[in-house]
Amino acid sequence: MKTTASLLQAMLDAAKAEIDGSFCAIFAGPVPDAAGDALDMANDHTLLAILTLDNDGVTGLDFDSAVGGLLAKPSADVWEGTVAFSGAEDSEATLTPTFFRFGGGDLTGASTDPRLQGSVGGPSSAAEMKLEGETLTDNGSNTAVVATFNVRLTPIG
């Protein structure tokens, strides 16, 4: 199947309209096969942080307008969340994030709502979402800060 740049632009515009104003949750544990799958918070998964604009706890996250097949985190925006472990490994002091979910509602349950899911890593990783550090420590005051985050579609043909 081949696409044009204009179709990819329309797809990114539609995705932006669906997910702007949503929140992003960062998790440790095995990465689910699909973004709509339920997480096993008792045995496998741990919520590490929920990201909001400026870590205010209430303002969702927006993307810049799509340009050249790319939706990007606005460079002036601070996407940040207080680290507070909840789930399978909540007794640990430090965990390595493995994936994120970006969307509305309960990001741990099964859902058919619009949702993005992808890998999380440190600043030098190949992850789709790059944090300022490789691990997160739950001490009541640390925060998770997104360094870069982009959604890219590439035209084929």
MOWOLIN-V987855 format. One record per backbone hydrogen bond with DSSP energy under -1.0 kcal/mol. NH is the residue of the N-H (numbers start at 1). CO is the residue of the C=O. If there is no record, write none. Layout:
# MOWOLIN-V987855
NH:CO, NH:CO
This chain:
# MOWOLIN-V987855
3:156, 8:4, 9:5, 10:6, 11:7, 12:8, 13:9, 14:10, 15:11, 16:12, 17:13, 18:14, 19:15, 20:16, 21:61, 22:19, 23:103, 24:51, 25:101, 26:49, 27:99, 28:46, 37:34, 39:108, 41:39, 44:40, 45:40, 46:28, 47:86, 48:26, 49:26, 51:24, 52:80, 53:59, 54:78, 55:52, 56:53, 61:22, 64:72, 67:70, 71:151, 73:149, 77:74, 80:52, 81:144, 83:142, 84:48, 86:47, 88:45, 90:87, 92:89, 95:136, 98:27, 99:27, 100:118, 101:25, 102:116, 103:23, 111:36, 116:102, 118:100, 120:98, 121:129, 125:122, 129:119, 130:148, 131:121, 132:145, 136:95, 138:93, 139:137, 144:81, 146:79, 147:130, 148:130, 151:71, 153:69
